[in-house]
Amino acid sequence: MIYCNLMGTAKRQKIWRLGEGWMARRRGVIVGILLAAFAIGTASPALADEVTLRTKDGSFEISGDLIGFDGTMLTVQSNMGVIRIPLNDVTCSGPGCPGGEGDNAAETAEADDIAFAVAPDLPASLLPNLLNAYAGQQGVTVEAETPIGPWVIAGPAGKFRLIATNDADAQGRIFTDDGDRRATGAYRQVIARDTVVAVAGPGNRPASLTLAEISAIFSGGLTNWGELGVRSRPIVPVIPSRDDVIESTLLSAIFGGQGNIAASVSRAENVAGFILSSPGSLALMRGSAKGALRATAIGGECGLTTTADEFGVKSGQYPLIHEVILSFGDGDIPPAVTHFLSFLNDASAQSAISATGLVGLSIIRASADHQADWIASAAKLSEFLGGGNNSSANLQELIQVTANAARLSVTVRYVFE
């Protein structure tokens, strides 16, 4: 059976969006009720200082003792009980406010030095892009001591000084998970995805390649483009000189642990330049590094072909995807750093990530072309599974159900029974 969960996901998304709109229209009226009804809980006793929290529009105010703060949420013991309120939604006054009073309280706070290491195989613009986007948030300032840092970052939760480093033991690390470089420390967050793509040089660009064909090329078993129905010419395979993710992808996802990289495979510092100057070349490289180069579609055994475009990656259809991870070392994370980390899920942060060539985590709708390809792929899959009356009926049902619906990138493609 072929099953699509598109409608359920789309409906849930629609309800959630209606809920957001309902909340937005009535926030000034019901914010106090909502805080009391949904945020009351229990909190561990702590040294308490008095605070007064006021919503940005002045429509709601509450006073009490601040008994907890994790960098994003204030926990206050009030006469209504224990209430948790997002710091970004209020102005804080009183001796208990994190970093002092008011919107610009962090300006008077001490700045902790925090070292962040971004793996050299990730886009160099990643950290500057994120800091520029963070600087656009209300109550946040980012000042660079030099064009490449350090950056002094002040926000509602305090202040810290971010130092970019190449030290693999830095407190904060951003890297691509290749299966071996697992995140260590108390905090781990997926912030983006990157891909491994196949890019063919001029004059030898097949419509698609299967993983089996790529495996044969890079293990030395397939050496001429003519064997793939393209202009006859020796294949010149190439990978980046130093990229553990590419090599681990070859050995695990492509070779399946059953092969080795052929000695004939070239290694280049500038893979893009190598491709353009080497007739017959085929490169495996990072999707975030390909720039304007065109990646070859990847075909599967059941006849489905996918590309490493935004929807193909976000939906999980493309087979060679790696998570980009931010990890933070053991011990308590300063509240100002926690506030920055929580920002990475914001839409503006995801846009900043996407601008680097990485793929963000936001949910998107399928384009008309993707929707058509999806239906065509379902037809191919039905044929691959042997067709039959049940398969054809399920395919017709799928077409009818999705005719007036938009597929989201979080939907599951197919489930077989």
HULINFEN-V201605 format. One record per pair of residues at least 24 apart in sequence whose ideal C-beta (glycine too) atoms are under 7 Angstrom apart, sorted by sequence separation. I is the first residue (numbers start at 1). GAP is how many residues later the second one is. If there is no record, write none. Layout:
i=I gap=GAP
i=I gap=GAP
This chain:
i=31 gap=24
i=43 gap=24
i=206 gap=24
i=375 gap=24
i=43 gap=25
i=51 gap=25
i=204 gap=26
i=239 gap=26
i=241 gap=26
i=204 gap=27
i=238 gap=27
i=240 gap=27
i=241 gap=27
i=31 gap=28
i=32 gap=28
i=203 gap=28
i=237 gap=28
i=238 gap=28
i=239 gap=28
i=240 gap=28
i=241 gap=28
i=28 gap=29
i=31 gap=29
i=48 gap=29
i=69 gap=29
i=204 gap=29
i=237 gap=29
i=66 gap=30
i=236 gap=30
i=238 gap=30
i=28 gap=31
i=65 gap=31
i=240 gap=31
i=43 gap=32
i=53 gap=32
i=218 gap=32
i=56 gap=33
i=238 gap=33
i=374 gap=33
i=381 gap=33
i=55 gap=34
i=250 gap=34
i=324 gap=34
i=55 gap=35
i=56 gap=35
i=54 gap=36
i=103 gap=36
i=219 gap=36
i=238 gap=36
i=371 gap=36
i=53 gap=37
i=54 gap=37
i=127 gap=37
i=246 gap=38
i=43 gap=39
i=53 gap=39
i=215 gap=39
i=40 gap=40
i=42 gap=40
i=214 gap=40
i=215 gap=40
i=219 gap=40
i=366 gap=40
i=40 gap=41
i=41 gap=41
i=51 gap=41
i=52 gap=41
i=111 gap=41
i=219 gap=41
i=365 gap=41
i=366 gap=41
i=40 gap=42
i=52 gap=42
i=220 gap=42
i=236 gap=42
i=365 gap=42
i=40 gap=43
i=41 gap=43
i=51 gap=43
i=211 gap=43
i=218 gap=43
i=219 gap=43
i=238 gap=43
i=365 gap=43
i=36 gap=44
i=39 gap=44
i=50 gap=44
i=215 gap=44
i=218 gap=44
i=220 gap=44
i=236 gap=44
i=239 gap=44
i=39 gap=45
i=49 gap=45
i=50 gap=45
i=51 gap=45
i=235 gap=45
i=236 gap=45
i=237 gap=45
i=238 gap=45
i=239 gap=45
i=240 gap=45
i=314 gap=45
i=363 gap=45
i=364 gap=45
i=39 gap=46
i=49 gap=46
i=50 gap=46
i=51 gap=46
i=114 gap=46
i=116 gap=46
i=118 gap=46
i=233 gap=46
i=234 gap=46
i=313 gap=46
i=363 gap=46
i=49 gap=47
i=107 gap=47
i=114 gap=47
i=218 gap=47
i=233 gap=47
i=235 gap=47
i=363 gap=47
i=35 gap=48
i=106 gap=48
i=111 gap=48
i=112 gap=48
i=113 gap=48
i=114 gap=48
i=115 gap=48
i=116 gap=48
i=117 gap=48
i=126 gap=48
i=106 gap=49
i=109 gap=49
i=110 gap=49
i=111 gap=49
i=112 gap=49
i=114 gap=49
i=116 gap=49
i=117 gap=49
i=196 gap=49
i=310 gap=49
i=35 gap=50
i=106 gap=50
i=109 gap=50
i=111 gap=50
i=113 gap=50
i=115 gap=50
i=117 gap=50
i=196 gap=50
i=314 gap=50
i=117 gap=51
i=106 gap=52
i=115 gap=52
i=122 gap=52
i=106 gap=53
i=117 gap=53
i=196 gap=53
i=311 gap=53
i=116 gap=54
i=122 gap=54
i=310 gap=54
i=115 gap=55
i=119 gap=55
i=121 gap=55
i=225 gap=55
i=311 gap=55
i=115 gap=56
i=116 gap=56
i=117 gap=56
i=118 gap=56
i=119 gap=56
i=311 gap=56
i=114 gap=57
i=115 gap=57
i=119 gap=57
i=99 gap=58
i=114 gap=58
i=98 gap=59
i=99 gap=59
i=311 gap=59
i=98 gap=60
i=99 gap=60
i=217 gap=65
i=178 gap=66
i=253 gap=66
i=178 gap=67
i=253 gap=67
i=88 gap=68
i=180 gap=68
i=288 gap=68
i=289 gap=68
i=87 gap=69
i=176 gap=69
i=179 gap=69
i=288 gap=69
i=87 gap=70
i=178 gap=70
i=287 gap=70
i=288 gap=70
i=249 gap=71
i=179 gap=73
i=304 gap=73
i=201 gap=74
i=201 gap=75
i=199 gap=76
i=203 gap=76
i=204 gap=76
i=304 gap=76
i=201 gap=77
i=202 gap=77
i=245 gap=77
i=303 gap=77
i=304 gap=77
i=201 gap=78
i=201 gap=79
i=302 gap=79
i=201 gap=80
i=303 gap=81
i=200 gap=82
i=302 gap=82
i=198 gap=84
i=199 gap=84
i=71 gap=86
i=198 gap=86
i=199 gap=86
i=209 gap=87
i=211 gap=87
i=196 gap=88
i=197 gap=88
i=208 gap=88
i=208 gap=89
i=209 gap=89
i=210 gap=89
i=196 gap=90
i=197 gap=90
i=206 gap=90
i=207 gap=90
i=208 gap=90
i=209 gap=90
i=210 gap=90
i=199 gap=91
i=208 gap=91
i=194 gap=92
i=195 gap=92
i=194 gap=93
i=197 gap=93
i=194 gap=94
i=199 gap=94
i=315 gap=94
i=199 gap=95
i=314 gap=95
i=199 gap=96
i=200 gap=96
i=315 gap=96
i=317 gap=96
i=198 gap=97
i=199 gap=97
i=208 gap=97
i=197 gap=98
i=198 gap=98
i=311 gap=98
i=211 gap=108
i=197 gap=111
i=195 gap=113
i=195 gap=118
i=193 gap=120
i=121 gap=122
i=195 gap=123
i=121 gap=124
i=196 gap=124
i=195 gap=125
i=195 gap=126
i=193 gap=128
i=194 gap=128
i=193 gap=129
i=193 gap=130
i=194 gap=130
i=193 gap=131
i=192 gap=132
i=190 gap=133
i=191 gap=133
i=190 gap=135
i=191 gap=135
i=189 gap=136
i=188 gap=137
i=189 gap=137
i=188 gap=139
i=187 gap=140
i=187 gap=141
i=183 gap=142
i=185 gap=142
i=186 gap=142
i=184 gap=143
i=185 gap=143
i=178 gap=144
i=183 gap=144
i=185 gap=144
i=186 gap=144
i=177 gap=145
i=185 gap=145
i=186 gap=145
i=176 gap=146
i=177 gap=146
i=187 gap=146
i=176 gap=148
i=177 gap=148
i=174 gap=150
i=175 gap=150
i=174 gap=152
i=189 gap=152
i=191 gap=153
i=172 gap=154
i=173 gap=154
i=189 gap=155
i=172 gap=156
i=171 gap=157
i=171 gap=158
i=192 gap=161
i=191 gap=162
i=194 gap=164
i=121 gap=165
i=123 gap=165
i=193 gap=165
i=192 gap=166
i=193 gap=166
i=192 gap=167
i=192 gap=168
i=192 gap=169
i=160 gap=174
i=158 gap=176
i=160 gap=176
i=158 gap=177
i=159 gap=177
i=160 gap=177
i=157 gap=178
i=158 gap=178
i=157 gap=179
i=155 gap=181
i=157 gap=181
i=157 gap=182
i=153 gap=183
i=156 gap=183
i=155 gap=184
i=153 gap=187
i=122 gap=202
i=134 gap=206
i=137 gap=206
i=134 gap=209
i=136 gap=212
i=133 gap=215
i=133 gap=216
i=130 gap=219
i=133 gap=219
i=132 gap=220
i=112 gap=222
i=130 gap=222
i=114 gap=223
i=129 gap=223
i=129 gap=226
i=129 gap=227
i=106 gap=230
i=126 gap=230
i=125 gap=231
i=123 gap=233
i=123 gap=234
i=123 gap=235
i=98 gap=237
i=71 gap=262
i=71 gap=264
i=70 gap=265
i=71 gap=265
i=69 gap=266
i=71 gap=266
i=72 gap=266
i=71 gap=267
i=72 gap=267
i=70 gap=268
i=71 gap=268
i=72 gap=270
i=71 gap=271
i=2 gap=376
i=2 gap=379
i=2 gap=380
i=2 gap=392
i=1 gap=393
i=2 gap=393
i=4 gap=394
i=7 gap=394
i=10 gap=395
i=13 gap=395
i=2 gap=396
i=6 gap=396
i=10 gap=396
i=4 gap=397
i=4 gap=398
i=7 gap=398
i=10 gap=398
i=6 gap=399
i=9 gap=399
i=6 gap=401
i=9 gap=401
i=9 gap=402
i=6 gap=405
i=5 gap=406
i=5 gap=407
i=3 gap=411
i=2 gap=412
i=3 gap=412
i=1 gap=415
i=1 gap=416
